[in-house]
């Protein structure tokens, strides 16, 4: 296959938070586009399996356990990429404490230990990943960092206070990195997923919750991890060489309309039914 079909040929990427879901899809997509990928996650067994699947498919990958709260482990992950493949070009910061979402309530009900755990993974983890990847990128004079934010970080909610705050801070971290290192060849952007259907232990969203979300989307389908992975791969590569400091929403238009959108659609449907 030619270079166009392998747009990330000779690039080295680290994907942090890729035991499953968006991160696993991103690692596989980057590898399919020609990058050598280091997969890192606290679930070491899962990322080793994901890396093995990439290699079986003809890609290049390595895997390591990494607790993103531990600075030493994060630094070692970035060093592994350089030691294994000679350089570091791409970082996808994707680790998030999704297992804490069910206990994430309103401000008055907030448990400070829960708050601290959420920010330690979702925000501290992305800071540490960037902190220890950037020097390796600066050594080559170029690099691309893609952070995973969330539409929850752009809008208020009746719950998910810690998660939303952490993702809002990821947005600012993204802008800070882009501002501080752009002149030195490093781009930093964020993907902002909306409702993405990911299988998790303990079950996912109920059908009723899904129905409520879909009412507010401009596109009818639920998102898949691959939808976000495609956006990450685009931002990571040279097709996006003139893009930095941006938020790429992958949300089916959830954040593109007035809050009254769903009610307006219902009213229009009722009016049309009356006329028919």
N, C-alpha and C positions, 0 to 999 in steps of 0.2 A: 504494500500500500504506500501511497505517496505521502508527502509531508502534510498536505491538506487534510488527509484522513487521520493523521497523527499530529495534531497541532501542538501537543505538549511533549513531543519527542525530545529527549535529552534533559527534560526538566525533572526536578526532584521535589516531591510534595510530602508534607506531613499532615495527616488528618487526625485531629484529637477529638475523641468522643465518637467512636465508629464501631461499637459493638453491634449496632443494628440501626434501622431507620435511616435518617438523612445522612449520617456520617458514613455508614456502610455503603450506601448508594453512591455517595460522592467519591469514596476511595476507589470503588470499582469503575466509576466513570472516568476519573483522572487516569487510572491505569489503562483503560481502553483507548484513551486519547494519547497514550505514549509515555506518560510520566512513570517514573519509579516512585512508589508510594510507601511511606512508613505509616502503619496503622497503630494508633495508640489509644488505650482505654483502660479504665480500672478493671474491666472484665478481660483479663489477658487471654483466657481460653477462647472467648468469642472472637477477638481480633485475630488470633492465630488461625482460626477456622476461616475467617473472611480473607485473610492474606493467602491462605492455601488455595482458596477458590480462584483468586486473582491469578496466581501462578499457574494453576491448572488451565486457566483460560488463555494463557500465553502472555500474561502481564508480568511485571516485576514488582515485588512487594516484600516488605519485612514487617514484623509485628513486635510490639512491646507493651507490657503493662505500664500504666501511668495513672497515678492519682494526681489530678490537676491542682489539688490543694497543696501539694508538696513541691516546692521550688526545685529541689534537687532532682526529683524524678522528671519534671518538665524539661530542665536543662539537659538532662541525660538523653531525653527523647530527641531533642534537636541535634545533639552531638551524634547520636546514632545515625541520623539521616546523612550527615556529612561524612562520618567514618565509613558508612556502608556504600554510599553512592557518590561521594566527592563534592557535594554542594547541597544547598537548600534554596529553592526558588519559590515555593508555594506553601502557605500555611492555611489550613482551614480550622479555625477554632469553633468546635461544635459541642463540646461537653456541656451538659446541663443536668441538674438534679431533678429529673422528671418524676422520680419516685416520691418527691416531696409535695407535688402539686395538690394532692387530695387534702392535705392539712394546711393549705395556704389560704387563710381567711382574710377578714377585714382588719383594719389597723388596730382597733381596740382589742380584738381577739388574738392578735399576733403573738406568737411565742418567739421570744428573742433568740433562743437556740435554733429554732427552725429558720428564722430570718438569717442568722449568721451562716448556717449551713448552705442555704440557697445562694447567698452572695459569694460564699467561698468557692463554690463550684462554678456558678454561672458567670461571675464577674472576675474574681481573682484568677480563676483558671485561664480566662482569655487574656488577662493582663500578663500572666506569667508566660503563656505561650508566645505572645508577641515579644515580650522582653527578651526571651532567649532565642527567638528566631531571627530577630532583626539584625543583631551583630553578624550572623552568618550571611545574611542577605547583603548587608553593607559591604562585606568583604568582596562581593561580586559586583556591587554597584546597581543591583536591581532585585526586585522581589514583589510578590503579590500576597497580601493577607486578606482572607475573606472570613469575616466573623458571622456567626449566626445570631441574629437578634430575633424579634418576634413582633407581630402586630400588637401583642399584649403590652409591649413597652411603649406604644404610641398612643394608647387610649386608656382612659380610666375604666375600672371594672368594680363590681360589687365584691369581688374576691381576688385571689391571685396577686395579693399586694407585694409579696417578696419577689415573686417571679417577674411581675411587671416592672418593678423598680430595678431589678438586676438587668433586664433586657433594655430598659431605657438607658441605663449606664453604659451598656455595650454600644449603643448608638453613639454616645459621646466619646467613648474610647476609640471607636472607629474613626471619628472625625479628628481626634487628637493625633492618632498615628498618621493619618493621611497628611495632616498639616505639618507635623514635625519632621517627617522623613521623605516627603514628596520630592524635594529638591535633590535628594540623594538616591533617587531611582526606585523608591518603594511605594507601591500603591496599596491602599487599604479601603475596602468596601465591605458592606454588610448585606447579606440576604435577610429578608424579613418575611418569614413564612406565616401564612394564615393557618387554616385548618388543614392539617396533613394527617392522613390516616396511617398510623403506625401501630403495629401490634406490640403490646407490652404485657409483661406478667401482671396478672390481676385484672385484665380486661381493659378495653378502650372506652370510647365514648358510647353512651347509650343511643339508641335509635332516635329517641325524642330530642336529645341534645344535638345530634347530627341534623335533625330536621330544622331546629331553631337556627343553627348556624347557616344552613343552606338557604334559608329564607333571606338572609342578609347579603349573600354573595351575588355578584353579577353573573357569574358562570355557575352552572348547576352542579358540576361534578365535584367530588371531594378530591383534595390534592393527594398526591403520592410522593414518597421520598425522592423518586427520580425527578420529579418536577423541580425540586429544590437543588438536587445534584446538578442538573443541567445548568441552572443559573450560576452555581458556584464555579463550575468548569469554565463557563463563559468569562466570568470576572477574573478567573485565575490566568487566562491565556492572553495572547497578544491581540486577539480581536478587541479586547477591552483596554488596550494600552493607553488610551486617552481618557480613561475613566478612573477617578479616585474620589474618595470622600462621599460616596453615594450609597443610598439605601435602595436595593432592588427588591420591591415587594413581590412576593410569590403568594398571592392571597385571593385569587379569583375575583378581584375587585372589591373585596370586603371593606377596604378603607377609602374607596373612591367616591362614596356617595353620602347624601344627607342621612341622618339617623332615621328619618321617616320613610326611607325607601321601601321597606317591606310592606308597610301599611298602605303606601301609595299604590303599589302593585296590586294589593288585594282590592283596593277601591276601584282601580281601573278594570280589573277582572269582573267585579260585580256589575259595573256600569255596562261592560260589553255583553255580559250575560243578559242584562235587562233589555238591551237593544236587539238582541238576536231572537 
